[in-house]
Amino acid sequence: MSDTHYTLPIIDPAIFTIGPISPKWYGLMYLIGFIAAYLLANHRRDQIGWSKDQVSDMLFWGFMGVILGGRLGYVFFYQFGLFLDDPLYLFRIWEGGMSFHGGLMGVIASLFYTARKTNTSFLAVGDFVAPLVPIGLGAGRVGNFINAELWGRTSDVPWAVIFPGAGPLPRHPSQLYEFALEGVVLFAILWLYSAKPRPTGAVGGLFLLGYGTFRFIIEYFREPDAHIGLYGGIISQGQILSLPMIFAGLGLIIWAYSKNNSASITSKQPNA
């Protein structure tokens, strides 16, 4: 079976090395996500009435939220036992380990700060930021694929891949599934949906619903964490963490439309 499937070569995590300079592929993906968010945010900043400096501040604190929240989320959601045995593990970020759900919590915290600082509704800020996120998510999944990590479950589909370090059997390239759904498709949905005035909270709700649903589906193709496995042999940790997003997103959309909230992220607000 494995003779007919593509074998991913071992790719150096460093793009190149010149003396002490050794940029990593995953770092490049973070940079791509940040640049895309910066360009898209400035393209639509008139919708929320912010200056370029305000957009830059929001992106900076959002990026910090991704890094800090992502690390904390990974340690506490996926490696809590290791943290109890060695609390300093929390700070050894060079060993890898980031969690989207933790990063999301960090971003939400940063948006609360930005909303208060700019005297803007938190939900309006969330609606503005939601379409900026998927490109970074998609780029991150490409980084996962290049690094041959977070691979999928074993499969004999024609496009299955043999990953170095994952054994001889071909597996679903679940990183690319996530790139397609959480990156490309989710971006297209949110960007088009937010192009017209929507009730405040609806765009952010659609992001939560869309990502949570896509992630829940893809988890059926992604290899569960070896030290966690499947709860009851059925549901993964990623699915459990995605369920609150699905319900929160659906609830936020229903609330936004039931309130007939006329305020929208596409309605210009005064600068703070």
Order of alpha helices (4+ residues) and beta strands (2+ residues): beta-alpha-alpha-alpha-alpha-alpha-alpha-beta-alpha-alpha-alpha-alpha
